[in-house]
């Protein structure tokens, strides 16, 4: 059980709450009702296994930095509680589960799975080259709603593209906020981020703009999918959580970044999914 706890800490398993509700939201919209248990199971397994592989890979890629960063030096791998060989085996197992689950969903998911894996794995190195690294992370998580839609319908559509666009912006913002904690460390070690490039005050302005823009694709989904009041209520609640984040994080007070990063964003994604599912069950015109 101790080893399991260390693995879950390494991959930040609790952060699955960020992308998973958007994947489920996309699946419900694609099916126009609750998808079958089998589809939901393999969508969840595919998303969690891909994310687990990417997070474990990121821990190896960042190990030299994690060992000297005060915020990360007590994580399982830098602390020596997990070995590199163990993590490599974990990555191989996770990737295998991802490919198997993609195959069990349908052919298009299986054929596209290596591309998806390449995108999420290469995020680990993007901060060495570009301050746009936050949007690379957003792109990685945005594959979840796109993949869920393809798992149900086996074809592309504007709705998952719009949802994924919102996810890119949303994830980029909470990663920008998270990166403010490491601004001094990143500068010292020549790592790139929007806080390093533009400063904390300007980063918070960029975050506000991205949050405002991310609502637009969700509103467009309302019209394309012919949704109703529950979905709109979900957008309103999500907007409240976004506004709350900017109310508690200021350039001269970053003490509540973790609350903005995890608690509020977790509530946002779960709420948006719940109200979308309610709307589909009560309103959707098949």
Secondary structure, DSSP 4 states (H G I P E B T S, - for coil): -HHHHHHHHHTTGGGGHHHHHHHHHHHHHHHTSPPPHHHHHHHHHHHHHHHHHHHHHHHHHTHHHHTT-TTTTTSHHHHTSS-HHHHHHHHHHHHHHHHHHHHHH-HHHHHHHHHHHHHHHHHHHHTTT-TTHHHHHHHHHHHHHHHHHHHHHSS--HHHHHHHHHHHHHHHHHHHHHHGGGHHHHHHTT---HHHHH-HHHHHHHHHHHHHHHHHHHHHHHHHTT--HHHHHHHHHHHHHHHHHHHH-BTTB-TTHHIIIIIIHHHHHHHHHHHHHHHHHHH---
